[in-house]
Structure formats: C-alpha cells, structure tokens
C-alpha cells in the first residue's frame, strides 16, 4: 500500500514537472503571443489590448497557475492559426488517435503472445531460429515504411483496402474502425516483434531454472510443464513491456497518421508545429506525455498486484 | 590486426553479419563523397519516372534524377546525423550519469527524478518539442535528438558507476588521494567503457530511426539536404506510379538500422 502511495505521489510530481517544463518552453520562450497573433503590422495599442486580454502581463507564476487550472477546467487556450479554441480543434481528432492506438495495442497483445510462445517452444528448431531473425528484421523497419509497404502490397497490389480512404465515426463507427486497421498494423508490427522476442527470452530463461527440472522429474509432461510452470512465470514481465509500448504507440501514431492520411492528433501536431501554433502544440504534447506517464504508473502498480513475489511493503 | 582478430572471434554471428553490413554501407558512404554514378540533383526531362535498368539501377524519380545517387547522398546525412546525435547524447549522458552516480546524495536524486520523467516520454516527442521551437534543419535535428538521447545514456552509465564505485581499485585510488573527477574519468570510466559502447550501438540504431521519422514528417532535415527519411516522404506522392522511388531508400534505411541492431545484439544477448 505504502508503495502504491509513493508511486502516486511521484506521479503527481512528475506530471507537475512536465507541465511546468512545457509551460516554460511554449509560453515563455517563444516570446510575445500577442505579436505573433496580430502579425508585424499591428499597432502598439492593439498589441497592448491583446496582451491584456491574454493576461500576458501577469507575473510568471500567476500565469503558470492560471494556465494549469485552465487545463483542469477544460480551458486549453485558443489557437493562433485558427480562430478556434484548442479544445474544439482537438475534439474530433482525439477519437481517431485514441482508437488507432487502441487497435494497435489489441493487435500487439493478440499476436505477440502466441508468436512469443511459439518462438520460445521452437527456439532450438530451424523454424524458430528463422522466425527469430525475421522478428529482428521487423524491428528494424521504421513504422512509416511498414505503412508504405502495407499500402503498396495490400492496398494497391492485393486490393484488400482502399488507400487514404477515411470514414468519419459519425457516419459509420465500424467503417471508421475498419479504415484504421492498416495503420494499426503499421504501428503494431515492430512492437509485436519486440514483445514476442522478449517473451521468447523469458521462456528460455525460465526453462533453465530448477523448478522446471523438478516438475519434469515428478513426471509432468512437456506441455504441462510449459503451460503451467514456465509460461506462468515468463509472461509476467511482459506486462511491463506492454506498458512501455504505449509510449511507442503514441510516437508511432504521429508518424503513421501522416502515412495513411488519418486526421488525428499527430497530423494536427505536425501542422501546428509547421505553423508555430504553440498553444495547440503544447496541449497535444502535454496530453501525450500525460497518457504515457499515467499508463506507466498504472502498469507498475498492476505489476506489483499480480506478481506476489514483489512485496508491497518494502 | 591480431587484436582485431581476437575481438572478432569473441563475437557471435549476429555481430559478424551486422559488422560486415555496416562496413559495406559505410564504404558506400565514403565512396559517395568522392564519386557518384550521377549528379543527385541533375534533372533529366527525357528520363522521368523510369523503372530500374542497367543505366539507373534503382530507376529515376519524377524529375529524372537518379534514385541510386540520391540514396547514397541520403545515407551520408543519415550517417552524419546519427553520429552527431550519439556524440552529444552519449558524451553528455555519460558525464551526467557518472557524476550523478558517483556523487550521489540530493544531486543524484534530483537528476534521476528529472531523468525518469524524461525517459518515459518517447525521444521523438522530446525532439519534436525542441524542433518546434528552433525550427527544422540538419543541425537543429542533431542537437534536438542529441538532447533527447541524454537521459537513456545517463541512466545506463549511472547504473554501472554505482556498481563499481566501491570496488577495490576505486578505493585504493581514493587512498592515494585522487580527486573525485580523476577517479570518475580516469579510473571508473575506462572500466564501464564496454557497456557504454553497447549503449552507443543501440543508440545509433535509435538515432537513425528517430531521425528518419522526423525527416519523414517534414520537420527533420530541410532541403537541399535529403536524408533517407526525407526522400521517402517526398517520394510518397509518386509511390503508385514509380514505387522504386520509395522502395530503394526504404531498403537502405532498413539495412542501416538492421546493421546497427545486429551489432548491438551481440551485447544484449550477453545480458549487458
């Protein structure tokens, strides 16, 4: 319990630290928001009025806390580029990125566990060794090139889907989910390779341990030993790796949305960076960092709960 | 040479494959500085969008430029950027990590808290933050990714420093009156060098990946520089009519990343 409380306190501190860094980077360093919004032709009176409206003349920490509490209230500021609030701008995009990330996470879990088990069981056979090398090749392919290959092979060659076709979730929710599957695969493939390799290593390590020999000498069959003894221990650390992939899914979705033309947060992030639209950039980056950090904490706590060997007291 | 043979024999077959691949690619890059099959920027209106042939082994792009020459030039940028990133991230990370690990106390606590929060954010996101401030371009990418790579190196080196900081040789150096900085950089660092090198091999792999990702998004290197990632982004618009324009840089990118990952595999299998 104490451990969990300590993790939660660390989580809050980390989030505050990140929000502070992002505030300094995007609100202070870029200079005067009023000037960048009005352009160089603005009169000094106009700039002064807008500075007042945006509270740019307030003291530093007052601005930080106003900004922070604004975030809690759902007031994310307004975009420099578009005459819209950041919340409006992000609203619809959030769904795309969220479901894209969820789909790829499901693909990772669904595919990597059986593949990892298979790799572990066949580690000594040629097929296992060949697959092991294949997973390394998969890990070396950047997700945007996987995406391009998927479009070329499965979209253009085999005509399994229509490239750059996007269905709005309001029109057909399943169509919306369906048109993101190729993108989800592009994000998932390198991670599937990574997780299944990790599981394979764990299986091999566990099968060298004493309890496995004990189980065999008690007369247990190979299948029984594998699924009841080895796998149970080998699969636990995979939870941590799966948690870590969330960060990389986030990073991957930024790139893959660009490849498949999906109108998600990644696309908005890149176009906002190109337009130097700092309020939008800061909110998206803050959001992504929050998701990653919160998920990591949840995975940590979850891991402690499911693995009885890790004491909760020390 | 004999030392190299001994070094070679101690490594496994992954390392051999990776090393040879890397050597070939590196040789290509070195040669490309002196000689290229065609001028990578010369446009030939009579040869636009041709497929691979004997004269242009990877074909030509939509402006009639030779894809192979462009790939070679792109590799130069990918190599130099990865090198710069590791030089910044690896060196500063090593200094921060060893100071933090050796000195300990509140300094260590503060640095590691900061490090932990930065390490949980993907390095491409950190680099995006910096690039959105300073703008795109080759040198900005090097600095941004270099800074983004500091935390992982700092963590690696700190762990190793803590492991050896109470070793006999460190204590005897202390008894002889060596200063803290001397102990860290003259006595400890040579001993953790192999681990650091393993980190560098993994780091090169990640640096090439991250740079190509940034350049693909159009916020990495900017024209006239063209890394492999940028070439892929530019060629994406013609991928249906001339797919070789995306496949050639893609394959070289994969080979480059694969070479580094095979080299680092040797270390990771030993559990370093």
Interface residues (C-beta under 8 A of the other chain):
Chain A: X10 X13 X14 X17 X18 X22 X25 X29 X30 X136 X137 X139 X140 X141 X142 X143 X144 X145 X148 X149 X151 X152 X156 X247 X248 X250 X251 X254 X255 X258 X259 X269 X270 X272 X273 X274 X276 X278 X281 X285 X288 X289 X292 X293 X296
Chain B: X113 X114 X116 X117 X120 X121 X122 X124 X125 X128 X129 X131 X132 X133 X205 X209 X212 X213 X216 X217 X218 X219 X229 X232 X236 X239 X240 X243 X246 X247 X250 X253 X254 X257 X258 X261 X262 X265
